[in-house]
Amino acid sequence: MRSDVHYLASLRVLGAFFANDAELSELEEAYSKFIGRASGYHRVRLLDTSGRELLCVHREHGRQDVAPAAQGTEASEPPDLATVLHLSRGSVAFGTSGLGSTGAADDRPVSPEFRLATAVVDPDGIGLGFLVLEGQGPDLLDRLWALGREFAGQTLLLDETGRVLHRAGDREEIRAAGAAPRPFGDRHPAAWEQIAQSALGQFSNGAGIFTFATVPLDPVRATDGVPEGASALKIVTFVSKAQTLRGIAPAYTRHLRAGLAGLFAVFLLSSYVAYTRGARMDHDRTLAASERRLRELSARLLVAQSRERSRIARDLHDEVGQTGTAVHLHLQRATDVADPRAKDELIKRADVAVEGLLRWAQDMAGQLRAPLLEDLGLGEAVQHLVEEFEAQTGVSATVDVPSDEDSISPAVAEESYRIVQEALTNVTRHARATRVTVRVEIQGESLLLEIEDDGVGFDTSIRPDDGFGIIGMSERVALFRGRLELESAVGEGTTVRVVLPLSGPSEIL
């Protein structure tokens, strides 16, 4: 639960909203999606630093809606507004409003709730507002009310200090919220000492008959209804001596029945906590797997960069070093010979070597960057790339590119060009194809790249080695939060399909 409220308070669209870079509707949409898929929560509220409500998104009857914000008024139901307004960065306040009162005539909570709140800060630590996340707890407190009315005694929900959080079945009028009942330990010190030291039991003393059970509170760590460090709640049923004397036999029977029912309620509450914990563990495992995959991709990228730098260093040494040495020798010999024809021949050889070096440098620059992409745009650059491929390989090639590419970001255009380039290189090296089709198409907010050949194909169940360039393309696509699909079979050609977001990721790690 703490991680959920931290997640909502750190959404990028929330920071953009406070920086006036995002509309309120974008924030409403993000929180509506969270409420729609998250179980156990029914409302998200955003407050400014003075406590005014800026946004309220809630779910009711299986659907989520945006409620009008209470502009200009203080939010009346966070855990404790005074506490919330003094929250430090990273801290969370936890409230249990359903354990108090609705303020109605019978002061009975209609729907038990819990509320979490945390501060929203900018990267410099300056407070922007507060995020409040509310959840609907199980109906166990209502069950306690029903059980409590069946016998003459009381059913109490206590924290680990003996403070009464909820009281059902009392013949007296329940106190309104803010008028906390007297601590159970003060009224029954001997009974509380025994209850505090045991997890489950039943006993009687001069005050009456007590039955109690302990409810583990984990994973909840701190609330303003339960003191810091608390790890359990106590459910206590109590029949006073006077009530016992008025009807000892029927009261005792009902008391035992209520005790058993209370234990059943404990079981249900424990099951609910176990289910919540299991769901959180599943989420954590999924997150850990994603982080592990990202680390693997980053490591592969570093290895690929290192290999590329080593290759460039070797090429520079071989081409520039050898050609430079040859030019130097030709020119030196030209200065030493007296025969004009021999001198001209040596100078001509040096000139040819320099021209070859210049062509090599242009090819190297083309590998490191795509000048046509900068000058002509993605569509014409891909078209030129396909024409060069056709001229060099003799493979028949067709290309289809978009006419309007203003919505494609430069980073996505660069990566798209490299992916098409790598795919065509694979066709040249491995496919033995006679026909290739390249398609670049804008589809909504995404860019589709499709390279199809009629070559020999391969078995996709057997992972190809690094020579196929699949790992390199996968890493490029993963860094841009895209999707790579590879379709192939032996003798049936290969199709590489890539989908990238038009705008690219806001951050590339």
C-alpha positions as CSV (number, residue, x, y, z in Angstrom):
1,M,0.0,0.0,0.0
2,R,2.9,2.4,0.8
3,S,4.5,1.6,-2.6
4,D,1.1,2.3,-4.3
5,V,0.7,5.8,-2.8
6,H,4.4,6.5,-3.6
7,Y,3.9,5.3,-7.2
8,L,0.9,7.6,-7.7
9,A,2.7,10.6,-6.1
10,S,5.7,10.1,-8.4
11,L,3.9,9.7,-11.8
12,R,5.5,11.8,-14.5
13,V,2.2,13.3,-15.6
14,L,1.7,14.6,-12.0
15,G,5.0,16.5,-12.1
16,A,4.1,17.8,-15.6
17,F,0.7,18.9,-14.3
18,F,2.3,21.0,-11.5
19,A,4.8,22.4,-14.1
20,N,1.9,23.4,-16.4
21,D,3.1,20.9,-19.0
22,A,0.1,18.6,-18.7
23,E,-3.7,19.1,-18.6
24,L,-5.8,18.1,-15.6
25,S,-7.6,15.7,-17.9
26,E,-4.4,13.8,-18.5
27,L,-3.9,13.4,-14.8
28,E,-7.5,12.3,-14.4
29,E,-7.0,9.6,-17.1
30,A,-3.9,8.2,-15.4
31,Y,-5.5,8.0,-12.0
32,S,-8.7,6.5,-13.5
33,K,-6.7,3.7,-15.1
34,F,-5.0,3.0,-11.7
35,I,-8.4,2.9,-9.9
36,G,-9.9,0.7,-12.7
37,R,-7.3,-2.0,-12.4
38,A,-6.1,-1.9,-8.7
39,S,-8.1,-3.9,-6.3
40,G,-8.8,-2.7,-2.8
41,Y,-8.8,1.0,-3.6
42,H,-11.8,3.2,-4.5
43,R,-10.6,6.8,-4.5
44,V,-7.6,9.0,-5.4
45,R,-7.5,12.6,-4.3
46,L,-5.0,15.4,-5.0
47,L,-4.6,18.3,-2.6
48,D,-2.5,21.5,-2.9
49,T,-0.2,22.6,-0.1
50,S,-3.0,24.4,1.7
51,G,-5.2,21.4,1.8
52,R,-7.5,22.4,-1.1
53,E,-8.8,19.5,-3.2
54,L,-7.6,19.7,-6.8
55,L,-8.8,16.3,-8.1
56,C,-10.9,13.4,-7.0
57,V,-11.2,10.1,-8.9
58,H,-13.3,7.4,-7.5
59,R,-14.8,4.0,-8.3
60,E,-18.3,2.9,-7.6
61,H,-20.3,-0.1,-8.7
62,G,-17.4,-1.4,-10.8
63,R,-16.7,1.8,-12.7
64,Q,-14.5,4.8,-12.1
65,D,-15.6,8.5,-12.4
66,V,-14.0,11.9,-11.8
67,A,-15.8,13.8,-9.1
68,P,-15.8,17.6,-9.1
69,A,-12.9,18.9,-7.0
70,A,-13.8,20.9,-3.9
71,Q,-12.0,24.0,-5.0
72,G,-11.4,26.5,-2.4
73,T,-12.3,24.2,0.5
74,E,-10.2,22.1,2.7
75,A,-10.3,18.3,2.2
76,S,-12.2,17.0,5.2
77,E,-11.3,13.4,5.1
78,P,-7.5,12.7,4.8
79,P,-6.1,10.8,7.7
80,D,-5.5,14.0,9.6
81,L,-5.3,17.3,7.6
82,A,-2.9,18.8,10.1
83,T,-0.6,15.8,9.9
84,V,-0.8,15.6,6.1
85,L,0.2,19.2,5.7
86,H,3.4,18.5,7.6
87,L,4.4,15.3,5.9
88,S,8.0,15.2,4.9
89,R,9.3,13.8,1.6
90,G,8.8,10.0,1.4
91,S,6.7,9.7,4.6
92,V,3.2,8.2,4.6
93,A,0.3,8.9,6.9
94,F,-2.2,6.0,7.3
95,G,-5.7,6.7,8.6
96,T,-8.6,4.4,9.4
97,S,-11.6,6.6,9.1
98,G,-14.0,3.6,9.1
99,L,-12.9,2.8,12.6
100,G,-14.3,6.1,13.8
101,S,-17.7,7.5,13.0
102,T,-19.7,8.9,10.2
103,G,-21.3,11.5,12.4
104,A,-24.7,10.1,11.8
105,A,-27.3,9.8,14.5
106,D,-26.1,6.3,15.6
107,D,-22.4,7.1,15.0
108,R,-22.0,3.8,13.2
109,P,-19.5,3.5,10.3
110,V,-21.3,2.7,7.2
111,S,-18.3,1.5,5.2
112,P,-15.0,0.9,6.9
113,E,-12.1,2.7,5.0
114,F,-8.4,3.3,5.2
115,R,-6.6,6.3,3.8
116,L,-3.0,6.8,3.0
117,A,-1.4,10.2,2.3
118,T,2.1,11.3,1.1
119,A,3.7,14.5,0.0
120,V,4.2,15.4,-3.6
121,V,7.6,17.2,-4.2
122,D,9.5,18.4,-7.2
123,P,13.1,17.1,-8.0
124,D,14.5,19.9,-5.7
125,G,12.5,18.7,-2.7
126,I,10.0,21.6,-2.8
127,G,6.5,20.6,-1.8
128,L,3.8,20.8,-4.5
129,G,0.9,19.1,-2.8
130,F,-0.4,15.9,-1.2
131,L,-1.7,12.6,-2.7
132,V,-4.4,10.7,-0.8
133,L,-5.3,7.1,-1.6
134,E,-8.4,5.6,-0.1
135,G,-9.5,2.0,0.1
136,Q,-12.6,0.0,1.1
137,G,-11.7,-2.6,3.7
138,P,-13.6,-5.9,4.2
139,D,-16.9,-5.7,5.9
140,L,-15.6,-7.4,9.1
141,L,-16.3,-4.4,11.3
142,D,-20.0,-4.6,10.2
143,R,-19.9,-8.2,11.0
144,L,-18.7,-7.3,14.5
145,W,-21.7,-4.9,14.9
146,A,-24.0,-7.8,13.9
147,L,-22.4,-10.2,16.3
148,G,-22.3,-7.7,19.1
149,R,-26.0,-7.1,19.0
150,E,-26.7,-10.8,19.5
151,F,-25.6,-10.8,23.2
152,A,-25.6,-8.5,26.2
153,G,-21.9,-7.8,26.2
154,Q,-19.5,-5.8,24.1
155,T,-17.2,-6.6,21.1
156,L,-14.1,-4.4,20.9
157,L,-11.3,-3.9,18.4
158,L,-8.1,-2.8,20.2
159,D,-4.6,-1.7,19.1
160,E,-1.5,-3.1,20.9
161,T,-1.6,-0.3,23.5
162,G,-5.2,-1.2,24.5
163,R,-6.7,1.8,22.8
164,V,-10.3,1.1,21.5
165,L,-10.4,1.5,17.7
166,H,-14.0,0.2,17.3
167,R,-16.8,-0.9,19.7
168,A,-19.9,-2.8,18.7
169,G,-22.9,-4.1,20.6
170,D,-22.6,-1.6,23.4
171,R,-26.0,-0.5,24.9
172,E,-24.7,3.0,25.4
173,E,-24.5,5.5,22.6
174,I,-21.3,5.3,20.7
175,R,-19.1,8.4,21.0
176,A,-18.7,10.7,18.0
177,A,-15.4,10.8,16.1
178,G,-12.9,12.9,18.1
179,A,-14.2,11.8,21.5
180,A,-12.1,8.7,21.8
181,P,-13.3,5.9,24.3
182,R,-11.3,5.4,27.4
183,P,-8.4,2.9,26.8
184,F,-9.4,-0.7,27.6
185,G,-6.3,-1.1,29.7
186,D,-7.3,1.7,32.0
187,R,-10.8,0.2,32.6
188,H,-9.6,-3.4,32.9
189,P,-5.9,-3.4,33.7
190,A,-5.7,-7.0,35.0
191,A,-7.6,-8.3,31.9
192,W,-5.5,-6.3,29.5
193,E,-2.3,-7.6,31.0
194,Q,-3.4,-11.2,30.2
195,I,-4.8,-10.3,26.8
196,A,-1.6,-8.4,25.8
197,Q,0.6,-11.3,26.6
198,S,-1.3,-14.0,24.7
199,A,-2.5,-14.5,21.2
200,L,-5.8,-16.3,21.9
201,G,-7.8,-17.3,24.9
202,Q,-10.8,-17.0,27.2
203,F,-10.9,-16.3,31.0
204,S,-13.1,-14.7,33.7
205,N,-12.3,-12.5,36.6
206,G,-14.2,-10.3,39.0
207,A,-15.2,-7.9,36.1
208,G,-16.7,-10.6,33.8
209,I,-15.9,-13.0,31.0
210,F,-13.4,-12.2,28.3
211,T,-12.7,-13.9,25.0
212,F,-10.0,-12.6,22.7
213,A,-8.0,-13.2,19.6
214,T,-5.0,-11.5,17.8
215,V,-5.1,-10.3,14.2
216,P,-1.6,-10.0,12.6
217,L,-1.4,-6.5,11.1
218,D,1.5,-7.1,8.7
219,P,2.0,-5.7,6.1
220,V,0.5,-2.5,7.5
221,R,3.3,-0.7,9.3
222,A,2.0,2.6,10.7
223,T,-1.3,4.3,10.9
224,D,-2.8,7.1,12.9
225,G,-5.3,4.6,14.1
226,V,-2.6,2.1,15.2
227,P,0.6,3.4,16.8
228,E,4.0,3.3,15.1
229,G,5.6,-0.2,15.4
230,A,2.3,-2.0,16.0
231,S,2.1,-5.4,14.4
232,A,-1.3,-6.7,15.5
233,L,-4.9,-5.9,16.6
234,K,-6.9,-7.5,19.3
235,I,-10.6,-8.5,19.0
236,V,-12.1,-8.8,22.5
237,T,-15.6,-9.8,23.6
238,F,-16.6,-9.0,27.1
239,V,-19.6,-9.9,29.2
240,S,-19.7,-8.0,32.5
241,K,-20.5,-9.6,35.9
242,A,-23.8,-7.7,36.1
243,Q,-24.9,-8.9,32.7
244,T,-23.9,-12.5,33.6
245,L,-26.0,-12.4,36.7
246,R,-29.0,-11.1,34.8
247,G,-28.9,-14.1,32.5
248,I,-25.8,-16.2,32.9
249,A,-26.8,-19.3,30.9
250,P,-28.2,-17.6,27.7
251,A,-25.6,-14.9,27.9
252,Y,-22.7,-17.3,28.3
253,T,-24.0,-19.4,25.3
254,R,-24.3,-16.4,23.1
255,H,-20.9,-15.2,24.3
256,L,-19.3,-18.5,23.2
257,R,-21.1,-18.4,19.9
258,A,-19.9,-14.8,19.3
259,G,-16.4,-15.8,20.3
260,L,-16.3,-18.6,17.7
261,A,-17.8,-16.2,15.1
262,G,-15.2,-13.6,16.0
263,L,-12.4,-16.2,15.5
264,F,-14.0,-16.9,12.1
265,A,-13.8,-13.2,11.3
266,V,-10.1,-13.3,12.4
267,F,-9.6,-16.1,9.9
268,L,-11.2,-14.1,7.1
269,L,-9.2,-11.0,7.9
270,S,-6.0,-13.1,8.0
271,S,-6.9,-14.6,4.6
272,Y,-7.5,-11.1,3.2
273,V,-4.1,-9.9,4.4
274,A,-2.4,-13.1,3.0
275,Y,-4.1,-12.5,-0.4
276,T,-3.0,-8.9,-0.4
277,R,0.6,-9.9,0.5
278,G,0.6,-12.6,-2.3
279,A,-0.6,-10.1,-4.9
280,R,2.1,-7.7,-3.8
281,M,4.8,-10.5,-4.0
282,D,3.6,-11.3,-7.5
283,H,3.9,-7.6,-8.5
284,D,7.4,-7.5,-6.9
285,R,8.5,-10.6,-8.8
286,T,7.3,-9.1,-12.1
287,L,9.1,-5.8,-11.3
288,A,12.3,-7.7,-10.4
289,A,12.1,-9.7,-13.7
290,S,11.8,-6.4,-15.6
291,E,14.7,-4.8,-13.8
292,R,16.8,-7.9,-14.4
293,R,15.9,-7.8,-18.2
294,L,16.9,-4.2,-18.3
295,R,20.2,-4.9,-16.6
296,E,20.9,-7.7,-19.1
297,L,20.1,-5.4,-22.1
298,S,22.3,-2.6,-20.6
299,A,25.2,-5.1,-20.2
300,R,24.8,-6.3,-23.8
301,L,24.6,-2.8,-25.0
302,L,27.9,-2.0,-23.3
303,V,29.5,-5.1,-24.8
304,A,28.2,-4.1,-28.3
305,Q,29.5,-0.6,-27.9
306,S,32.9,-1.9,-26.8
307,R,33.1,-4.3,-29.8
308,E,32.1,-1.5,-32.2
309,R,34.8,0.8,-30.8
310,S,37.4,-2.0,-31.1
311,R,36.3,-2.5,-34.7
312,I,36.5,1.2,-35.6
313,A,40.0,1.3,-33.9
314,R,41.2,-1.6,-36.0
315,D,39.8,-0.2,-39.2
316,L,41.4,3.2,-38.5
317,H,44.7,1.5,-37.8
318,D,44.6,-0.7,-40.8
319,E,43.2,1.7,-43.4
320,V,44.7,5.0,-42.3
321,G,48.0,3.5,-41.1
322,Q,48.7,1.3,-44.1
323,T,47.4,3.8,-46.7
324,G,49.3,6.7,-45.0
325,T,52.5,4.6,-45.0
326,A,52.0,3.8,-48.7
327,V,51.4,7.4,-49.7
328,H,54.5,8.5,-47.7
329,L,56.7,5.9,-49.4
330,H,55.4,6.9,-52.9
331,L,56.0,10.6,-52.3
332,Q,59.4,10.0,-50.8
333,R,60.5,7.9,-53.7
334,A,59.1,10.4,-56.1
335,T,61.5,13.1,-54.6
336,D,64.5,10.7,-54.9
337,V,64.1,9.6,-58.6
338,A,65.3,11.7,-61.5
339,D,63.3,10.0,-64.2
340,P,60.2,12.2,-64.9
341,R,58.1,9.2,-65.9
342,A,58.9,7.2,-62.8
343,K,58.2,10.3,-60.7
344,D,54.8,10.8,-62.3
345,E,53.9,7.1,-61.8
346,L,54.8,7.3,-58.1
347,I,52.7,10.5,-57.6
348,K,49.8,8.9,-59.4
349,R,50.0,5.9,-57.1
350,A,50.0,8.2,-54.1
351,D,46.9,10.1,-55.5
352,V,45.0,6.8,-56.0
353,A,45.8,5.7,-52.5
354,V,44.5,9.0,-51.1
355,E,41.3,8.8,-53.1
356,G,40.8,5.3,-51.8
357,L,41.3,6.5,-48.2
358,L,38.8,9.3,-48.8
359,R,36.1,6.8,-50.0
360,W,36.8,4.6,-47.0
361,A,36.4,7.6,-44.7
362,Q,33.0,8.5,-46.3
363,D,31.8,4.9,-45.9
364,M,32.9,4.9,-42.3
365,A,31.1,8.1,-41.7
366,G,28.0,6.6,-43.3
367,Q,28.2,3.7,-40.9
368,L,28.5,6.0,-37.9
369,R,25.7,8.4,-38.9
370,A,23.1,8.6,-41.6
371,P,23.8,11.9,-43.5
372,L,20.9,11.2,-45.9
373,L,18.6,10.9,-42.9
374,E,19.5,14.4,-41.7
375,D,19.3,15.9,-45.2
376,L,16.3,14.1,-46.7
377,G,14.3,12.6,-43.8
378,L,13.5,9.0,-42.9
379,G,11.3,8.1,-46.0
380,E,13.8,9.2,-48.7
381,A,16.8,7.9,-46.6
382,V,15.2,4.4,-46.4
383,Q,14.3,4.6,-50.1
384,H,18.0,5.4,-51.0
385,L,19.1,2.6,-48.7
386,V,16.9,0.0,-50.5
387,E,18.0,1.3,-53.9
388,E,21.7,0.8,-52.9
389,F,20.9,-2.7,-51.5
390,E,19.2,-3.6,-54.8
391,A,22.2,-2.3,-56.9
392,Q,24.8,-4.1,-54.8
393,T,23.0,-7.5,-54.4
394,G,20.9,-7.8,-57.5
395,V,17.9,-8.7,-55.3
396,S,14.6,-7.2,-56.5
397,A,13.4,-4.8,-53.8
398,T,10.3,-2.7,-53.3
399,V,9.8,0.0,-50.7
400,D,6.8,1.9,-49.3
401,V,7.4,4.9,-47.1
402,P,5.1,7.6,-45.6
403,S,4.8,11.0,-47.3
404,D,4.3,13.0,-44.1
405,E,6.8,12.2,-41.4
406,D,6.7,15.3,-39.2
407,S,5.3,13.4,-36.3
408,I,8.4,11.1,-36.2
409,S,10.9,12.2,-33.6
410,P,14.6,12.4,-34.8
411,A,15.7,9.7,-32.3
412,V,13.0,7.3,-33.6
413,A,13.9,8.1,-37.2
414,E,17.6,7.3,-36.5
415,E,16.8,4.0,-34.8
416,S,14.3,3.1,-37.6
417,Y,16.9,3.7,-40.2
418,R,19.5,1.5,-38.4
419,I,16.9,-1.3,-37.9
420,V,16.1,-1.4,-41.6
421,Q,19.8,-1.2,-42.4
422,E,20.5,-4.2,-40.1
423,A,17.6,-6.2,-41.5
424,L,18.9,-5.7,-45.1
425,T,22.4,-6.7,-44.0
426,N,20.9,-9.9,-42.6
427,V,19.2,-10.6,-46.0
428,T,22.5,-10.1,-47.8
429,R,24.4,-12.4,-45.5
430,H,22.0,-15.2,-44.8
431,A,18.7,-15.1,-46.7
432,R,19.7,-16.0,-50.3
433,A,16.5,-14.2,-51.3
434,T,15.3,-13.0,-54.8
435,R,12.8,-10.5,-53.5
436,V,12.6,-8.1,-50.6
437,T,9.8,-5.7,-49.5
438,V,10.4,-2.8,-47.1
439,R,7.4,-1.0,-45.6
440,V,7.5,2.0,-43.2
441,E,4.0,3.2,-42.1
442,I,2.6,5.5,-39.4
443,Q,-0.2,3.9,-37.4
444,G,-1.8,6.2,-34.9
445,E,0.9,7.0,-32.3
446,S,3.3,4.3,-33.5
447,L,5.7,3.7,-36.4
448,L,5.6,0.3,-38.1
449,L,8.7,-1.2,-39.8
450,E,8.3,-4.4,-41.9
451,I,11.1,-6.1,-43.8
452,E,10.0,-9.2,-45.7
453,D,12.1,-11.6,-47.9
454,D,11.5,-14.8,-49.8
455,G,14.8,-16.4,-48.7
456,V,15.7,-19.7,-47.1
457,G,14.3,-18.7,-43.7
458,F,15.2,-20.5,-40.4
459,D,13.7,-22.2,-37.4
460,T,12.7,-19.5,-34.9
461,S,12.6,-22.0,-32.1
462,I,16.4,-22.2,-32.4
463,R,17.8,-18.9,-31.2
464,P,20.1,-17.5,-34.0
465,D,23.7,-16.6,-33.1
466,D,25.0,-13.0,-32.9
467,G,25.8,-13.0,-36.6
468,F,22.1,-12.5,-37.5
469,G,22.0,-9.2,-35.7
470,I,18.7,-10.1,-33.9
471,I,20.2,-9.3,-30.5
472,G,21.2,-5.8,-31.7
473,M,17.8,-5.1,-33.1
474,S,16.1,-6.4,-29.9
475,E,18.2,-4.1,-27.8
476,R,17.4,-1.1,-30.0
477,V,13.7,-1.8,-29.8
478,A,13.7,-2.5,-26.1
479,L,15.5,0.8,-25.3
480,F,12.7,2.6,-27.2
481,R,9.9,0.7,-25.4
482,G,8.9,-0.9,-28.7
483,R,8.0,-4.4,-29.9
484,L,9.9,-6.7,-32.2
485,E,8.2,-9.7,-34.0
486,L,10.2,-12.3,-36.0
487,E,8.3,-14.6,-38.3
488,S,10.2,-17.3,-40.2
489,A,10.3,-21.0,-41.2
490,V,12.8,-23.1,-43.1
491,G,12.2,-22.5,-46.8
492,E,9.5,-19.9,-46.3
493,G,11.4,-16.6,-46.0
494,T,11.6,-14.2,-43.1
495,T,9.5,-11.2,-41.9
496,V,10.9,-8.7,-39.3
497,R,8.2,-6.5,-37.9
498,V,9.0,-3.6,-35.4
499,V,6.6,-1.2,-33.7
500,L,8.1,2.0,-32.1
501,P,6.4,4.9,-30.4
502,L,6.5,8.0,-32.7
503,S,7.8,10.3,-29.9
504,G,10.2,7.8,-28.5
505,P,10.7,7.3,-24.7
506,S,11.1,10.4,-22.6
507,E,14.2,8.8,-21.0
508,I,16.6,6.3,-22.4
509,L,18.6,4.6,-19.7
